[in-house]
Amino acid sequence: MKVRIKFRKYGAMRFIGHLDVMRFFQKVMRRAQIPIAFTGGFSPHMIMSFASPLGIGLSSDGEYFDIELQEPINGEEAVRRMNAACVEGIEVVSFRQIAEEKKMTGMTILSAAEYLTTVSKGTFPPDWKEQLNRFYEQPQIRIVKQTKRSEQKVDIRPMIYKLSVKGEAIYMQNAAGSAENLKPGLVMEAFLHFLQLPAEEFRFSHHRLEMYANVGTEGQRRLVTLESLGKEITDVSAH
């Protein structure tokens, strides 16, 4: 049985890197006595894959990883046990059964992620909210993207699905996953360039709200949460 686990990451734990998060959840699995499956061979390890590692310093309400179980376990009971083994800053939200096919893992089907961004250092001009709308209405938003070997100009506008003002914060929904992946920091860099403001005078806090899969037909985007593609595990005896 394959299961998708959703969790929150906040507070001091947002400064913990991806490898440490993996190790943390391996310990949680043991302490919570979750019947997770292991790989074979001389060095077996837990079958666990994360949809999209979260950058250091970012908090989130919508992180996901998939596991394989040796035997079924009630979802609510699994969440309770895991949270009892967790620390302040990590909270398991749901534990749901997902399709068995490899092509349905969170890592494979991830298509978009949404963020809430706030300014932690620096000051926008008084009309920044109107300017954000003008920025988003541009047909192209070109940035210089650094790679390991070179730098190239990229149009990120097609990868920004939504961009709007939410109170004093900026809400954005961007392409995410293996095919295309746009980090919120790059969008803010482009916005600062549009405002003709020096990037070094600003710092931003990014909070990931949710992650999505695209279940639309060719050419039509229809996004649903990774959590919604799973189902509650209640009647363990039926498996």
Residue frames as qw, qx, qy, qz and C-alpha x, y, z in Angstrom:
[[0.000, 0.887, 0.462, 0.000, 0.00, 0.00, 0.00],
 [0.414, 0.254, -0.009, 0.874, 1.28, 3.45, -0.91],
 [0.260, -0.807, -0.467, 0.250, 0.55, 6.43, 1.30],
 [0.292, 0.589, 0.017, 0.753, 0.92, 10.20, 0.96],
 [0.466, -0.583, -0.448, 0.492, 1.75, 12.16, 4.10],
 [0.138, 0.788, 0.118, 0.588, 1.12, 15.90, 4.34],
 [0.590, -0.495, -0.368, 0.521, 2.91, 17.99, 6.94],
 [0.016, 0.982, 0.041, 0.182, 3.56, 21.56, 8.08],
 [0.717, -0.027, -0.184, 0.672, 7.00, 23.03, 8.69],
 [0.080, -0.903, -0.132, -0.400, 7.26, 26.22, 10.72],
 [0.560, -0.817, 0.130, 0.031, 9.17, 28.11, 13.43],
 [0.284, -0.719, 0.598, 0.213, 12.81, 27.18, 14.00],
 [0.729, 0.052, 0.667, 0.142, 12.38, 24.00, 11.91],
 [0.589, 0.795, 0.128, -0.075, 12.23, 26.09, 8.75],
 [0.059, 0.850, -0.517, -0.083, 16.02, 26.41, 9.02],
 [0.661, -0.231, 0.712, 0.054, 16.48, 22.62, 8.86],
 [0.241, 0.447, -0.634, -0.584, 17.68, 21.37, 5.45],
 [0.811, 0.127, -0.289, -0.493, 16.04, 18.65, 3.35],
 [0.596, 0.210, -0.762, 0.139, 18.43, 15.84, 4.33],
 [0.019, -0.116, 0.712, -0.692, 17.83, 16.55, 8.00],
 [0.649, 0.037, 0.110, -0.752, 14.07, 16.52, 7.40],
 [0.775, 0.172, -0.557, -0.244, 14.43, 13.08, 5.77],
 [0.395, 0.160, -0.801, 0.419, 16.44, 11.77, 8.70],
 [0.308, -0.105, 0.461, -0.826, 13.94, 13.30, 11.13],
 [0.776, 0.057, -0.071, -0.624, 11.01, 11.47, 9.51],
 [0.664, 0.187, -0.724, 0.018, 12.95, 8.18, 9.44],
 [0.115, 0.102, -0.756, 0.636, 13.23, 8.49, 13.22],
 [0.523, 0.004, 0.214, -0.825, 9.55, 9.46, 13.50],
 [0.762, 0.108, -0.494, -0.404, 8.56, 6.31, 11.54],
 [0.509, 0.089, -0.805, 0.291, 10.44, 4.13, 14.02],
 [0.052, -0.033, 0.601, -0.797, 9.19, 5.91, 17.13],
 [0.587, 0.101, 0.094, -0.798, 5.58, 5.97, 15.88],
 [0.448, -0.023, 0.894, -0.002, 5.84, 2.30, 14.81],
 [0.630, 0.547, -0.058, -0.548, 4.57, 3.02, 11.31],
 [0.811, -0.025, 0.566, 0.146, 4.87, -0.26, 9.33],
 [0.352, 0.801, -0.289, -0.388, 6.91, 1.33, 6.51],
 [0.956, 0.232, 0.118, 0.133, 8.40, -0.91, 3.81],
 [0.350, -0.714, 0.457, 0.398, 12.14, -1.15, 3.14],
 [0.597, 0.615, -0.448, -0.254, 14.16, -1.70, -0.01],
 [0.992, -0.092, 0.010, 0.082, 15.92, -5.05, -0.45],
 [0.595, 0.625, -0.335, 0.379, 19.64, -5.78, -0.73],
 [0.654, -0.048, -0.491, 0.573, 22.57, -5.45, 1.68],
 [0.147, -0.105, -0.309, 0.934, 21.70, -1.90, 2.78],
 [0.057, -0.636, -0.728, -0.250, 17.90, -1.65, 3.07],
 [0.047, -0.087, -0.237, 0.966, 16.40, 1.80, 3.57],
 [0.310, 0.525, 0.617, -0.497, 12.88, 3.13, 4.06],
 [0.266, 0.419, 0.626, 0.602, 10.86, 3.62, 0.86],
 [0.091, -0.802, -0.349, 0.477, 10.20, 7.36, 1.10],
 [0.412, 0.267, 0.345, 0.800, 10.12, 10.10, -1.56],
 [0.027, -0.605, -0.313, 0.731, 9.45, 13.83, -1.10],
 [0.473, 0.763, 0.437, 0.057, 7.38, 15.76, -3.65],
 [0.399, 0.751, -0.041, 0.524, 9.61, 18.84, -3.62],
 [0.598, -0.264, -0.387, 0.650, 12.32, 19.69, -1.07],
 [0.103, -0.962, -0.241, -0.077, 11.66, 23.00, 0.67],
 [0.456, 0.588, -0.264, 0.614, 14.42, 25.60, 0.64],
 [0.499, -0.286, -0.525, 0.628, 16.12, 26.49, 3.94],
 [0.034, -0.129, -0.187, 0.973, 14.36, 29.38, 5.66],
 [0.440, -0.171, -0.424, -0.773, 10.96, 28.74, 4.06],
 [0.388, 0.044, 0.750, -0.534, 7.97, 27.71, 6.15],
 [0.334, -0.005, -0.726, -0.600, 5.08, 25.67, 4.75],
 [0.629, 0.002, 0.458, -0.629, 1.54, 24.45, 5.35],
 [0.879, 0.347, 0.078, -0.318, 1.67, 21.99, 2.43],
 [0.059, 0.584, -0.798, -0.137, 4.66, 19.63, 2.34],
 [0.935, 0.078, 0.036, -0.343, 4.34, 16.05, 1.09],
 [0.055, 0.477, -0.866, -0.138, 6.17, 12.76, 0.99],
 [0.876, 0.050, -0.252, -0.408, 5.09, 9.30, -0.16],
 [0.263, -0.434, 0.847, -0.161, 5.89, 6.02, 1.56],
 [0.675, 0.017, -0.655, -0.340, 5.12, 2.34, 1.08],
 [0.596, -0.426, 0.463, -0.499, 3.59, 0.28, 3.89],
 [0.101, 0.181, -0.978, -0.018, 4.21, -3.38, 4.74],
 [0.122, -0.475, -0.870, 0.041, 0.68, -3.54, 6.16],
 [0.105, -0.677, -0.316, -0.657, -2.21, -1.06, 6.41],
 [0.278, -0.282, -0.572, 0.718, -2.74, 1.25, 9.36],
 [0.013, 0.846, 0.531, -0.039, -5.66, 3.55, 10.21],
 [0.379, 0.605, 0.071, 0.696, -4.91, 7.06, 8.91],
 [0.341, -0.835, 0.002, -0.432, -6.06, 8.98, 11.99],
 [0.858, -0.488, 0.060, 0.148, -4.11, 6.65, 14.27],
 [0.759, 0.212, 0.069, 0.611, -0.97, 7.11, 12.11],
 [0.116, 0.751, 0.018, 0.650, -1.28, 10.91, 12.26],
 [0.601, -0.764, 0.027, -0.232, -1.74, 10.80, 16.06],
 [0.901, -0.277, 0.079, 0.325, 1.29, 8.53, 16.56],
 [0.625, 0.399, 0.069, 0.668, 3.53, 10.54, 14.25],
 [0.071, -0.814, 0.000, -0.576, 2.63, 13.87, 15.86],
 [0.753, -0.656, 0.037, -0.033, 3.36, 12.37, 19.28],
 [0.843, -0.137, 0.159, 0.496, 6.87, 11.60, 17.97],
 [0.421, 0.686, 0.139, 0.578, 7.34, 15.00, 16.30],
 [0.404, -0.312, -0.281, 0.813, 8.89, 18.18, 17.69],
 [0.125, 0.825, 0.261, -0.485, 7.68, 21.80, 17.70],
 [0.073, 0.630, -0.426, -0.645, 7.89, 23.05, 14.12],
 [0.236, 0.101, -0.857, -0.446, 6.75, 19.86, 12.33],
 [0.549, 0.133, 0.559, -0.607, 3.12, 18.78, 12.31],
 [0.077, 0.095, 0.913, 0.389, 1.64, 15.88, 10.32],
 [0.430, 0.150, 0.042, -0.889, -1.68, 16.91, 8.76],
 [0.866, 0.183, 0.073, -0.460, -2.91, 13.84, 6.87],
 [0.271, -0.317, 0.899, 0.134, -2.03, 10.22, 6.02],
 [0.724, 0.397, 0.154, -0.542, -3.83, 8.97, 2.89],
 [0.695, 0.045, 0.673, 0.248, -3.70, 6.00, 0.57],
 [0.309, 0.666, -0.288, -0.616, -2.69, 6.80, -3.03],
 [0.880, 0.414, -0.107, -0.208, -2.60, 4.94, -6.33],
 [0.855, -0.309, 0.338, 0.244, 0.00, 2.20, -6.69],
 [0.729, 0.589, 0.114, 0.331, 1.42, 3.33, -10.06],
 [0.613, -0.238, -0.006, 0.754, 4.93, 4.80, -10.04],
 [0.211, 0.402, 0.316, 0.834, 3.78, 7.61, -12.32],
 [0.353, -0.771, -0.376, -0.373, 1.42, 8.85, -9.55],
 [0.603, -0.353, -0.355, 0.621, 4.08, 9.70, -6.96],
 [0.092, -0.925, -0.207, 0.304, 4.07, 13.28, -5.67],
 [0.364, -0.525, 0.416, 0.647, 7.50, 13.89, -7.17],
 [0.319, 0.164, 0.751, 0.555, 6.25, 12.82, -10.63],
 [0.074, 0.697, 0.660, 0.270, 2.87, 14.56, -10.74],
 [0.237, -0.677, -0.229, 0.658, 3.82, 17.84, -9.03],
 [0.406, 0.589, 0.444, 0.540, 2.86, 20.70, -11.36],
 [0.003, -0.732, -0.040, -0.680, 2.42, 23.87, -9.27],
 [0.486, -0.360, -0.570, 0.557, 3.03, 25.38, -5.85],
 [0.068, -0.848, -0.233, -0.470, 1.59, 28.46, -4.19],
 [0.536, -0.081, -0.389, 0.745, 3.32, 30.88, -1.86],
 [0.184, -0.951, -0.234, -0.084, 2.70, 33.88, 0.35],
 [0.635, 0.191, -0.140, 0.735, 5.61, 36.32, 0.31],
 [0.259, -0.945, -0.195, 0.053, 6.22, 39.19, 2.73],
 [0.399, 0.712, -0.291, 0.499, 8.96, 41.81, 2.90],
 [0.758, -0.529, -0.260, 0.278, 11.26, 41.24, 5.88],
 [0.428, -0.506, 0.094, 0.743, 13.78, 43.94, 4.93],
 [0.176, 0.092, 0.472, 0.859, 13.36, 46.96, 2.64],
 [0.274, 0.536, 0.449, -0.660, 10.45, 49.22, 1.70],
 [0.358, 0.454, 0.680, 0.450, 8.29, 49.10, -1.42],
 [0.028, -0.122, -0.116, -0.985, 7.05, 52.39, -2.95],
 [0.391, 0.173, 0.494, -0.757, 3.54, 53.53, -1.82],
 [0.705, 0.355, -0.104, -0.605, 1.96, 52.42, -5.12],
 [0.089, -0.368, 0.915, 0.138, 3.54, 48.92, -5.08],
 [0.529, 0.256, 0.767, -0.258, 0.19, 47.12, -5.23],
 [0.585, 0.727, 0.079, -0.351, -0.77, 48.83, -8.50],
 [0.170, 0.705, -0.648, -0.234, 2.78, 48.21, -9.77],
 [0.405, -0.151, 0.901, -0.036, 2.47, 44.49, -9.01],
 [0.646, 0.522, 0.499, -0.248, -0.62, 44.31, -11.24],
 [0.429, 0.824, -0.249, -0.274, 1.25, 46.12, -14.03],
 [0.152, -0.544, 0.819, 0.100, 4.20, 43.77, -13.57],
 [0.522, 0.091, 0.842, -0.101, 1.95, 40.70, -13.91],
 [0.596, 0.676, 0.296, -0.317, 0.14, 42.13, -16.95],
 [0.064, 0.685, -0.576, -0.442, 3.37, 42.18, -18.96],
 [0.893, 0.320, -0.178, -0.262, 3.40, 39.75, -21.92],
 [0.814, 0.224, -0.417, 0.338, 6.96, 38.75, -21.01],
 [0.470, -0.844, 0.241, -0.090, 9.03, 38.83, -17.81],
 [0.811, 0.404, -0.331, 0.264, 12.62, 38.11, -18.73],
 [0.546, -0.784, 0.295, -0.007, 15.29, 37.40, -16.12],
 [0.425, 0.590, -0.682, 0.078, 18.91, 36.26, -16.20],
 [0.919, -0.336, 0.072, -0.196, 18.96, 32.73, -14.78],
 [0.030, -0.685, 0.727, -0.040, 22.25, 31.39, -13.45],
 [0.984, 0.006, -0.152, -0.093, 23.17, 27.77, -14.14],
 [0.787, -0.478, 0.233, 0.312, 26.29, 25.88, -13.04],
 [0.673, 0.073, 0.389, 0.625, 27.99, 26.51, -16.38],
 [0.185, 0.279, 0.317, 0.887, 26.50, 29.72, -17.71],
 [0.190, 0.457, 0.477, -0.727, 23.76, 32.31, -17.47],
 [0.093, 0.283, 0.725, 0.620, 20.84, 32.70, -19.83],
 [0.322, 0.025, 0.099, -0.941, 17.83, 34.94, -20.33],
 [0.057, -0.294, -0.953, -0.040, 14.53, 33.21, -19.53],
 [0.383, -0.317, -0.184, -0.848, 10.92, 34.37, -19.83],
 [0.045, -0.069, -0.897, 0.434, 9.33, 33.39, -16.52],
 [0.449, 0.033, 0.059, -0.891, 5.89, 34.88, -17.30],
 [0.707, -0.026, -0.552, -0.441, 4.38, 31.55, -18.54],
 [0.529, -0.049, -0.789, 0.308, 5.50, 29.92, -15.26],
 [0.100, 0.065, 0.498, -0.859, 3.62, 32.43, -13.07],
 [0.104, -0.429, -0.855, -0.272, 0.06, 31.07, -12.98],
 [0.267, -0.859, -0.403, -0.168, -1.31, 33.60, -10.47],
 [0.439, 0.023, -0.282, 0.852, 0.07, 36.75, -8.87],
 [0.238, -0.760, -0.365, -0.482, -1.92, 39.10, -6.64],
 [0.024, -0.436, 0.467, -0.769, -1.90, 41.27, -3.53],
 [0.633, -0.459, -0.619, -0.073, -3.14, 39.61, -0.34],
 [0.507, -0.814, -0.173, 0.225, -3.27, 42.22, 2.44],
 [0.054, -0.908, 0.376, 0.178, 0.32, 43.42, 2.76],
 [0.578, -0.278, 0.727, 0.245, 1.68, 40.17, 1.28],
 [0.441, 0.454, -0.514, -0.578, 2.11, 38.86, -2.26],
 [0.800, 0.052, 0.566, -0.191, 0.32, 35.65, -3.27],
 [0.370, 0.553, -0.586, -0.463, 1.71, 33.65, -6.16],
 [0.891, 0.051, 0.440, -0.100, 1.09, 30.31, -7.80],
 [0.159, 0.711, -0.591, -0.347, 4.05, 29.11, -9.87],
 [0.866, 0.271, -0.402, -0.119, 5.03, 26.16, -11.99],
 [0.430, -0.594, 0.657, -0.178, 6.74, 23.47, -9.89],
 [0.950, 0.081, 0.290, -0.078, 8.14, 20.03, -10.56],
 [0.683, -0.222, 0.492, 0.492, 10.74, 18.39, -12.76],
 [0.506, 0.586, 0.456, 0.439, 9.61, 19.93, -16.07],
 [0.123, 0.668, 0.002, 0.734, 9.40, 23.56, -14.93],
 [0.574, -0.557, -0.479, 0.361, 10.14, 24.98, -11.51],
 [0.151, 0.669, -0.006, 0.727, 9.94, 28.67, -10.57],
 [0.463, -0.333, -0.578, 0.583, 11.01, 29.72, -7.08],
 [0.088, -0.915, -0.392, 0.018, 9.26, 32.70, -5.45],
 [0.452, -0.636, 0.120, 0.614, 12.60, 34.42, -4.90],
 [0.377, 0.074, 0.546, 0.745, 13.14, 34.72, -8.67],
 [0.029, 0.757, 0.570, 0.317, 9.72, 36.35, -9.10],
 [0.328, -0.887, -0.182, 0.268, 10.59, 38.91, -6.43],
 [0.490, -0.330, 0.337, 0.733, 13.96, 39.60, -8.06],
 [0.246, 0.391, 0.603, 0.650, 12.14, 40.32, -11.32],
 [0.150, -0.868, -0.465, -0.090, 9.62, 42.56, -9.53],
 [0.436, -0.725, 0.016, 0.533, 12.41, 44.57, -7.89],
 [0.403, -0.048, 0.489, 0.772, 14.04, 45.00, -11.31],
 [0.074, 0.658, 0.615, 0.429, 10.67, 46.19, -12.67],
 [0.298, -0.909, -0.277, 0.092, 10.47, 48.73, -9.80],
 [0.472, 0.672, -0.248, 0.514, 14.11, 49.71, -10.44],
 [0.564, -0.752, 0.239, -0.246, 15.00, 48.94, -6.83],
 [0.248, 0.570, -0.773, 0.129, 18.33, 47.42, -5.67],
 [0.839, -0.167, -0.488, -0.172, 17.87, 43.73, -4.79],
 [0.544, 0.108, -0.621, 0.554, 20.59, 43.85, -2.11],
 [0.155, -0.247, 0.344, -0.893, 18.46, 46.20, 0.00],
 [0.745, -0.157, -0.063, -0.645, 15.59, 43.70, 0.26],
 [0.003, -0.123, 0.982, -0.141, 14.89, 40.41, 2.03],
 [0.657, -0.122, -0.277, -0.690, 11.73, 38.34, 1.66],
 [0.380, -0.120, 0.855, -0.331, 10.02, 35.65, 3.72],
 [0.530, 0.100, -0.600, -0.590, 8.37, 32.93, 1.66],
 [0.505, -0.052, 0.737, -0.447, 5.67, 30.60, 3.00],
 [0.233, 0.022, -0.840, -0.490, 4.57, 27.66, 0.86],
 [0.591, -0.035, 0.262, -0.762, 0.81, 27.24, 1.13],
 [0.850, 0.166, 0.431, -0.255, 0.13, 24.17, -1.01],
 [0.099, -0.364, 0.779, 0.501, 1.32, 21.89, -3.82],
 [0.705, 0.401, 0.203, -0.549, -0.72, 20.78, -6.82],
 [0.435, 0.007, 0.810, 0.393, -0.97, 18.20, -9.58],
 [0.373, 0.334, -0.261, -0.826, -2.41, 18.99, -13.01],
 [0.449, 0.190, 0.870, -0.072, -5.31, 16.67, -13.88],
 [0.474, 0.652, 0.049, -0.590, -6.46, 18.70, -16.90],
 [0.835, 0.384, 0.351, 0.178, -6.41, 17.46, -20.47],
 [0.608, 0.067, 0.245, 0.752, -3.74, 18.53, -22.96],
 [0.159, 0.413, 0.218, 0.870, -3.51, 22.31, -23.09],
 [0.453, -0.671, -0.193, -0.554, -6.00, 22.84, -20.22],
 [0.247, 0.253, -0.716, 0.603, -4.64, 23.26, -16.72],
 [0.668, -0.550, -0.219, -0.450, -6.78, 21.93, -13.87],
 [0.250, 0.414, -0.707, 0.515, -4.92, 21.91, -10.59],
 [0.778, -0.513, -0.245, -0.268, -5.85, 19.79, -7.58],
 [0.326, -0.743, 0.537, -0.231, -3.96, 19.43, -4.29],
 [0.387, 0.320, -0.864, 0.032, -1.67, 16.42, -3.86],
 [0.257, -0.050, 0.780, -0.569, -3.64, 15.62, -0.70],
 [0.671, 0.254, 0.165, -0.677, -6.96, 15.40, -2.59],
 [0.635, 0.367, -0.609, -0.302, -5.61, 12.56, -4.78],
 [0.187, 0.138, -0.927, 0.293, -5.44, 10.31, -1.72],
 [0.629, -0.443, -0.388, -0.507, -8.23, 8.66, 0.24],
 [0.462, -0.571, 0.468, -0.491, -8.73, 8.18, 3.95],
 [0.495, 0.114, -0.860, 0.051, -7.64, 4.84, 5.43],
 [0.550, -0.374, 0.280, -0.693, -10.35, 3.79, 7.86],
 [0.946, -0.094, 0.152, -0.270, -11.32, 0.14, 7.46],
 [0.052, -0.645, 0.755, 0.104, -7.94, -1.57, 7.83],
 [0.623, -0.029, 0.771, -0.132, -9.53, -5.05, 7.85],
 [0.721, 0.612, 0.191, -0.265, -10.69, -4.56, 4.24],
 [0.335, 0.775, -0.516, -0.143, -7.10, -4.60, 2.96]]
